[in-house]
Amino acid sequence: MSVTTSPNVASLGNWIHSWVQPNGAIHGFHNHPVWGTNPYRIGDMTAGHTTWASPFLAGLARAISQRPDARAQSLLERLIDFQSTSFHPDGQYSHIGFNVGEICQKGLIHNALPNCSLGLTALYGRDWLPSQFLELIRSAMLRNLNVGCMQYGSEGRPDESAVCNQDYTRIWAKLLFMLAFNDRPWLDEVREDIDHMIEHFHITGMPDDDSAGTLRVRGIKDILEPSEYYGLMICPLILAAELYHDERYLDEAGKLCRHVARSAWIDEQDQTRCHRMWYFADNEWHLNRSPMLIGGMGDSLEGIQQYLRIQPDEELQAFLDATDRTYAYYQHPRGFFVSGTGWQSEIDIAPSTGWQSHDFRYLINRHGVGEGFWDDFFAHNDRTSVLIGDQCLWIEQGQHWAIADFIWQDVFNLMGRKDSVKFGPNLPDWIEGGWHAPKNYAIPDRPVFMNTDENIALWQGSWDQLDVMSIAKKTLLRAPALSV
């Protein structure tokens, strides 16, 4: 495990970049280590683009603003072109399924979030992005907000069916559009919508009088939003406080920040973690800590970071310092973070570009971009990387990836390529039916590990060719392979 106190953001960006396609799509195994779903669990078997990875664009734009780089700007323009032109006929964005894959074609949050990402990209890049890309962003946001998102709520506004983080994200997108393009078509209604959200969703006293949580769904009074979503509420509240000159919105944002910080917990590795959720049972509120993500904390931490920009707070600053150490501790040498803990399956070990792009955007905002960042970001990496869990392993090498089993176990056995949408089980040749991976899916010199009674050991392969990290409870035996 890492012993540094801050994560390597260039290395994280390098890993996410390895999933970007020539047309600007961001592929990934779209794992959700809060709800425990991914396309494999749903039977979708796709690992193509998802709008949930769109914060990568905003993170890149922020980094380019701090340290311009022609390679990075070319990459960003390609990403903008893909995201801002990928639409269904009804005005919703394409590729919104995320953790349930391509079988899902509708959903407010997965439309609203790319609007926020495009809006932030325009805001950060309005002084240097070519005008045609700013116009692509402007047109895409208007098309989606005025057409695609209108079917959610009452004429595109929150109502009795509202989901807190989703409706707040749509509000955030409208605020960002108004700021980025100095065009204010929703100025009055956005303020009304924020007041509506505060009235119907905010619950002061969680976990103390200085804090507030938010209900996840209006009308369901026994469950609060999981902690990873709070930035989607905090960020628009902070923008609204500045736009409308209303300190009440900043106060509400501060309460939500303290809800996240004061609900945090310390895991078995002595690392600070965001909580899962609060739920109401037996006439009292209970804190549920795990199973919970690690990679994917970035939205809520971004909200706290933005709050600190306006309102210094030693407690919240200390919380962000602690989560920096968590990111660093759980960062694989390849650059990605451990997805989560507590699931005892692929959900803990399979990293998602969808979630970790949110971390990238936040960490760029928090730590900035130093000299050598872009060279590290674009460096070639062809080593074999392995993340070991209690039940399975994540393996990747170049364009190859796999969710592998220990030897003589056959539970997961999935394989795919970063440049291909389709993945599936690695069926042996003696099984004539079903999907068989093309020959170019096979990982050259793929390592094999064994889960023994005493430890986890390398069965086949060479340690000097591997970058290995383990979150398994058993000791990883670093010794010559058991089989040659």
N, C-alpha and C positions, 0 to 999 in steps of 0.2 A: 504494500500500500504506500501511497505517497506520504512524505513527511513535510512537504512544503505547506505554507499557509495561504497560498493563493493558487487557483487553477491556471493552467496554461491555455489561454484563450485562443492563441494562434493554432495550437494543436487541435483544439475542438473544431475550429473553423476548417482546418485541413481535412478532418474526418467528414464533416458535413459536405464539404466541397466534393469529396470522392463519390458522392451519390448524385451529383448534379449531371444532367444529361446535355448533349449538344444543343437540344432545342430549348433548354432552360427549365425543364421539369426537375423537381427534386424527389427522387425515389427514396424508399426506405421501408424497413420492416416496421409497420406502424403499430407499435406496442403501447398500451395504455396502462401503466403500473399503478393507477388509482382504481380504475374500474375492473381491471383484469382481463380486458378484451384485446384482441388483435385479429387480423383477417384469418389467421390460421384457426383460431378458436371458433370463428363464425363460419368457417368453411369457404371463404372467399378466395384465398390463395393468390392475392395480388399484392405487389409491393411497388406500385407506381407513385405518381405525384399525389401530394395531399396539400390542400390549402393551409393545413395546420402547421406546415413548415415555412409559411410565408414570413415569419419574423426574421428569417435569415436575410431577407432583402433589407429590412430596416437596420439590422446589425451591420451589414456591409456598407450601407449608405453612411451610417454614423462613423464607421472606421475610415472610409474614404475621405469624409469631411475633415477628419483629424490628420490623416496622412495619405494624401492622394497617391494613387497607383494606377497606371494604365491597364494592367492586367485585371485588377479588381473592378475597375469601372466597366470594362468589357464584359466581365462576368455578370455584374449587376444589370447592365442593359439587357443582356440575354434573359435573365430572370424576370425582369419587368415585362419584357415583350411576351413571355409565355403566360405569366399570371394575369396580365391585363387583357389578354385576348382569348382566354379559355372560358367560354360561356356555353351554357345550355340555351336553347331558344327562349326559355321563360325568364331569362335575365339572371338566373342563378349561376354561380361559378361552377365549372366542371371540377371533378376530382375532390369532392368534399367529404368522402366517406371516412377518411382517416382510419380509426381503429376497427371499423367494420368493412373497410375496403370499398370496392366499386359497386357492391350491391346497394349502397346507400347513395342517393342522389339529391337529398333534400336536408336542410337543417340551417337554422338561423345562425348559430355560432360559427359554423364553418364558411358561411358567407360573410359574416360581419368581421371576423378576424383578418382575412386578407385585405379588406378595406382599411383596417387600422394599419396593417403592414405597409400597404401602398401609400397611405396618408403620411406615415412617418418617413417613408423613403422620400416622398416629395418634400416634406418639411426639411429634412436634413440635406437634400440635394438640390434645392431650388436655385442655388447660386451657381451650380456647375453641371447639373444634368442637362443634356441637350433638350431643346423645347419639345421635340417630338415625343420624348419619353415622359415628360411632365404632362403632355396632353393625353397620352395613352392612359396614364394614371387617373387623370381627371375624368376622362370619359368612362373608364371602367367603374370608378366609384359611383358616379352618377347613375350609370345603367343599373348597377346592382342595388343601390340604395333606393332608387325611385321605381324599380321594376321588380327585381329579384327578391328583395327583402319585404316588399309590400304585403305579401301573403301571410306574414308572421305578425301576430298581434292585431290591433284594430287600425287598418290602413297604415301599417308600418310603425305603429307605436305600441308601447306596453299596455297590456290589459290584464284581465283575470287569468289568462293562460301564460303569463310571463314567467320566464326562467331568469333568475337574477343575473348571472354572469353573461347570459346571451343578450339580454336587452341592454345591459350596461355596455357591452362591447359595441352594439349598434350605435348607442349614444356616443361612445368614444370615437367611432369612425366619423360621425357627423361633425364632431368638434374638430377633429384633425383636418377634415376637408376644409372647414371654414377658415382655419388658421393657415393651412398650406396655400390656399388659393385666394385668400382674402375675398371670399364669396360666402354670404351668410343666409342661405335659403331657409335654414331651420333654426334661426337664432331664438325665436320665442318658444317654439315647441320643444326644443331640447331642454330648456330650463324647466318647463312644465313636466317633462318626462323624468328629469332627475328628481324633482320634488315628489313625483309619484313613486319612484323607486325608494327613496328614503322613507316615505310614509308607510309603504307596504312591505318592505323587506328588511330594513335595519332594526336590529334588536340590541339596544344598549344593555350592558351588564354581562357581556360575554367576553372574557370570564369575570370581569369586574366593572365597576362603574365608569372607569376611564376608557373602556373598550366596547366595541360593538361587532357582532357578527351579522351575517345576512342569511335570511332564509334562502334555500335553494329554489323552491317553487312557491309561488304565491298560493296561499290556501292550504299548504302543507306545513303545519306548525311544529313538527317534531324533528326536523333535520336542517342543519345549516350547510352552507356551501363548503366543500373541501378546501383546504388552505391554498392549494395551488392556483385557484381561480381569483384570489382577492385582488391581484393587480388589475384585473379587468374591471373592477369597480373603483379602485383607488385612483388609477390614472385619469379616468374621465372626471372624477370629482375634483382633482387638482387642477386640470385644465379649466373646468367650469368656474372654480374659485377665481382664477386669473381673468377669465373672459368676462364674467358677470360681476367681478369685484364683490364677491359674497364670501365672507369668512366662514359662514356656516358650512359650506362645502368642504373647506379645508379641515374644519373640526371633525366632520364626519369621516374624512379620509384618514385623519390621525387615529380615530377610534378603530377603524378597520386595520390599520397598521399594527396597533397594539394587540388586537385580537390574534393576529398571526404570530407575533413575537411572544406573547404571553401564553399561547397554547402550544408552543414548541416543546419538544421532548428530546431526551438524550438517549441515543440507541446503544446497542451492546458494544459498539466500537468507540464509545465516548464522543460521538459526533452529534451536533445539533441538527435536528430534523424538523421539517414542517409537519404539522399534525394532519391526520386524515380528515376527521370531521367531528362536530358535536351533534349528539342526538338526545332526544328527550324521552325518558322512560321512567316509570314509577315516580312520577311527579318531580323529577329533577333532571338537570342536564348532565350528560356524561361525555367525557372526552375519549374519542377513539383514535389511537395513534397509528396503528399498523393493521394490515400491510399498506405500505405507502411508498410513493416515488422518492427518488433522489434527483435524477435527471428530469427536469421539468419544473423546478422551483422558481424559474426565472421571472414569470409574470408577477408573482406576489412580491418578490424581492425588488423587482423594477419599480413597483408601486411605492414601496418603502423608500427606495433610493430617490425617487422623484419628490416624495414628501420631505425628505431630509434636505433637499435642495432649497426648500423654502423655510422649513421649520427644523432647526437643529435639535437633536434629541439623543442624548448619550446612550440610553437604553436601546433604541432602535439601531444606532450605529454599531453598538456592541453585538447586536443580533446579526447584522450583515457581516461583521468580521467573523463571527462564529460560523456562518454558513459558507463563507469563503473557505474556511478550513475544511468544512464538510465536502465541498466540491473537490478540493485538492486531494483529500484523503481517498475519495471514491473515483478519481479520474484514472482511467486506463492509460498505459503508455501510448496507445494509438490515438488518444485524444478524447474519446467519448467518456461519458459518466456511467457508472452503474445505474441501471434503470430504477431499481427499488429493492426493498427487502420485505420478507414476510409471505411471499406468494409460493415459495418452494417450487418454482417451475421456470419456464422460459420467460415469464413476465418479469422476473428479477434481473435476468442477464441479457436480454435482447435489447440493444439500444435503439431508440427511435429518433430519426431526424426530425420528425414532427414535434416532439417535445423538446429536444435539445437545441433546436433553433431558437426557442424562447430563452434558453440559458445563454446562448451566444449573444443575442441582442442585449440582454441585461448586463452581461459581463463586459461587453464592449463599452457600454455606458458607464459602468462602474470603474473599470480599470484603464480605459483608454488604449491607445495603440502606440507601442514603442518602436524604436528603430529595429529593423530586421523582422518585424511582424509579417509583412507580406511575403518575404522570402520563405519564412517558415510555413505560412499559410499555403503557399503553392508548391512546397517541396514534395517530391515523389516519395511514396512509401509503398514498398512491395513486401514488407515483412509479414509473417504470419502472426496474427494477434488472437489471443485466446482469453476469454473470461469464463472462469469456472464457477458454477453454482453447485448447490447440493444435489440437484437432480439432472442437470444437463449443462452444456457448454455453448458459448457463442464463439464461433471461429470466423475470421475473415482474412482474406489475402487478396490484395489488388481488387479486382471486380467480383471476387467470389465471397459468398457468405454461407454460413450453415448454423443451424441449431442442432448440435450433435449430442449423441448419447455416449456414455461411458461404454467401454467394450463389454460385449455380451449382455447389453441392455438394448432394447429396441422400442423406445417410447415416442421420441420426437423425430429424429432423423430427417430434418428438413434441410433443403438446400436451394440456393437461389443465386442470382447474379445482380449486382447493383445496376447494370445497364439493361436488365430485363424486368418486365412487370411480373411475369408468372414465376411462382415458386411452388414447391411441393415436396412430398416425401421421396426420399432416395430409394425407390423400389429396386430390389435385386432383379437381375435378368431373368431368373426362373419364374418370376411373376409376369405373365404375358399381358394381363390387362392393366388398366389404370394409366395414370400419367407417368411417363418416364422422362427424367431430365435429359436435355441434350448433353452430348459428351463434353461440351465446353463449360458445363456447370461444375465439373469435378475439380476439387482443390488439389493442386499439385503437392505431393509430399505431405498430405494432410496428417497432422498429428493425431494420435489416439491415446486416450487416458483411461485408466482403470480406477474404479471406486472400490477399494478393498475394505476389510473390516477395520483396519488400522489407520489408513490414510488414503490420499488420492495420489496416484503415481503415473508418470508418463510410461505408456506401454510401447508406443512406437513413435519414433521421431527423434529430433536432435534439439536439445535445449538452446544451442547457440543460434538456431534459426527462428526462435520463438520469442514473442513478447507476451508473457503470461501474468495474469492477475487472478486471484481467487477470492470469492466471498463465501466459500463453503465452510462449514463448521469443522470439518476434518482438516488435518494438516496436509498441505501440499508438499509431497516429498520431492525435493529438487535433487535428483540423482539420475544416473544413466537410465535409459529406457529399459523396461523389464523384458522386452522382446526386441530382437534385432532381425 
